[in-house]
Amino acid sequence: VRLPSNPSSDDAAWECMVKHSDLSVLSTHDLTMHFCQPEPVTFRVYTDDSPVPGTPGLATLPGSGQNQDTETYFSPANRQLVTVTAGDVEDWSPCGWLNEGGTWEDESTNPPTTRPGFRHCRTSHGGTASQTCGNNVRVRRGAADETVAAPSREFDFPMDLGLPPDADDNLNTAITQVFYLANVWHDRMYRFGFNEAAGNFQEDNFDLGGNPAGDALLIRVHDGLNNYGGASYLQGQWEDGALYQVKFAVMTGPAPDRSAALDRGVVFHELTHTMVARLLVGASGGPKQAYGMHEGWADFFAVCLTAQSSDNLGAEYPMFAWAARENDLTTTGDPPISHYYFGARRFPYSADMFKNPVTFAHIDPCTSSSPVRPKAFTYEGQTPPQNPEVAGRARDEEYTVGLVWATMLLECRNELSVSMGWAANDLAMQLVIEGIKLCPIRPNLVEARDAMLQADVLRHGGVHLPALRTAFAKRGLGWGASSPNGGSACGVIESFEVVPTNDDELSVFLLDEPLIAIHTCEATTFDVLVVGNSRPVASVIGDAAPDPCILGLPSPAELVSPGTYRVTIGPGLCRQAWEVWATATTEGPNAASKSSPPMAVAAGVVEVVFARDMESGTSEWAIGMATPWVSGSSATAGAWFRGDPSGGGAVHPARDATPGPGYQCWMTEQHNPSAAGALLDDVDSATASGNDEDGVWLRSPNIPLDALSPAIVEFQHWFASLKVNSADTGNDVEARADWVRDGTTVSGVGMSLPRGDASTVWRQRRFIAPSGGQTHQVRLHFMDLPPHDTAVEGGIDELRVYQVISCADCCDADMNRDGNVDQDDVAYLVSVIGGGDNPACIDPDFNHDGNVDQTDIADLLSYVGGDGCP
């Protein structure tokens, strides 16, 4: 509802607002200022990639006398008026881009913030609804604490190229451009996963996760720099909640001076630095590979966010094409314009191996310690042109490493585009962001590659792995590549092998959030993602246990899109539960077969009867462990404790699994692979006794259940078993989540990974808890049997137990499944209830009263005779 400026008693909008208010007296000021429906706002900005078209760049380096200076296109007339409405951005910026809250004196007079259908918008740092200040970003003049105001909500300032960039209107134009681009960047990154829960930058997080509010980005335009720009933190460190600032410079050199804030590539590059630092949870710096990948990620997003649907994604992309004008080749006479070919990097970003020949080995600075000498920047015996301004940089300095890494990521985009076209641009950005989230602290290129591949497996079931592996292998980061840690680049070994030819390489994954309750009246579907990297997939079959025929299984799954198959399961019997999965098989005489992890489902309407987010309640959990195997070691070595995972060591994630405030979860004592006596502080206490509570265990409090219905246990976990000793047999580790009924284990699910695997990813698991009994508990049980040569770690969060409370009213009267409802169905039901076979796998409890008896026959007979559904 948008209130009129002069509401009257007969105005429908005014009456609607007053009727739905809990306050007896409301003023127009209160309502319009705090329950926000952002009004349109207009910006006059350059909508192309920079003040002049710079990407894709020049296809070849201009020769002498070939001045292709596209600066002639740099004109204020090229700017466009862009109007942004609430509907354009509400999914990512619910309160719009400006401070829609306005200014107000007495915060205690605000209306409640829980009114349905409205978002509460806070003012930030004194800004109004007509200043370059909002929930996502604050853009100011240099070091001054001043934003740009546009009282009409039209940020439309003139430009005068005859005046320096710091002239008032020119500076206002630069600030407007940055404010517009920074909000575009916020919303695009939000779409790809850099949201509140991931630690993005917002003044108000709207209770959607992340640390408390108050960390909108601060951007200063023309703050005394002369090196494009920079990103840094203002307080604390890089963690969520700390304040960050980004600065943009005036670029001097060949006249005229230029504002780096007008170059989209510069703006998106510097903003991406803040995102990468936040996603890597504080590991923003670090030497060599880790630090260089920061530059590579920043270049990659600068290219992708500047690209347009008409672009050739495999063409030449200079970095900072316009702002890097000082890098012109200096020759006598008419100098060619090189910055639209090179930009600020040694080579342009290009899929052409001659124009950009870099591969993994090019980051290695060593000549004696490296297994192969550092490669020359040549391709097939030819030396491509290099940017003379930066050609002398060291191989392992950040911009060279960044060039190699961004080239690889853009090769991924280009390879994806072969089958996907322009959609590859967005998909590549999403996979890169999710890969950054999965990276260890200060990764090397091999680890960052694997994180991106893992992101595709988790998000898309690995459908894009062949394209991604082909792209990485083209640049030497193939299957056999190896590397020292992220702090060094000496001794990297490159590989151009795409993927091992392994018949068993088949992946089958369920969707991220599979259903829990299935219908009792109609069929339910779920999707599985299947990847066969070595050969085509021949079939995907849905199956279940126990009694699959009740659900119409096993049955073939339907191919609905490349790699995605849909399994249909029939109506379930009320208050029963199954484990459902899919099995995929490849073609050929040596066909490989893999099954997805089982998914527990229950037929009927379910509710949560027990839930713990682990943020409190330590005392209600029981903790125990067997006698430590190491003489003299701590009695709590490897034991469970509740805390905030550190993100460090070999396996710990950086956050808990709970969305929203709080960071607590249950986890085992952290293994530190670099510490003396590293095996003393992981899960070591176990014997070969076979006792359920050998090793280390964690047991929940008693869970109240209706003994008549099965339950579904759902939780988030991570688990790792790192092979420390080369003699490790791989048969001495166990990790389980069990259902303990009346003191006895009756069901559960394993959580182990193959030896040598570690994961910082929270994974959801579910299993069936059988009905019956008086006491019910969940127990986590980790073991590392002698000789204790495996480092074992794990954690659990977000435990929930669901139970069926009712079933939908429905009349599935076609008992014999012949397509007709008639007396034959009554005869079929009479036979089944009398003990006869049930080949149609029907639910004999026709009236859903929880009993199978004569009343079901009577109700079916009445229904067939024309009465309503019982």
Summary of the structure (lengths in Angstrom):
residues: 870
radius of gyration: 31.2
end to end distance: 44.4
largest distance: 103.5
contacts: 2960
relative contact order: 0.06
helix: 23%
strand: 22%
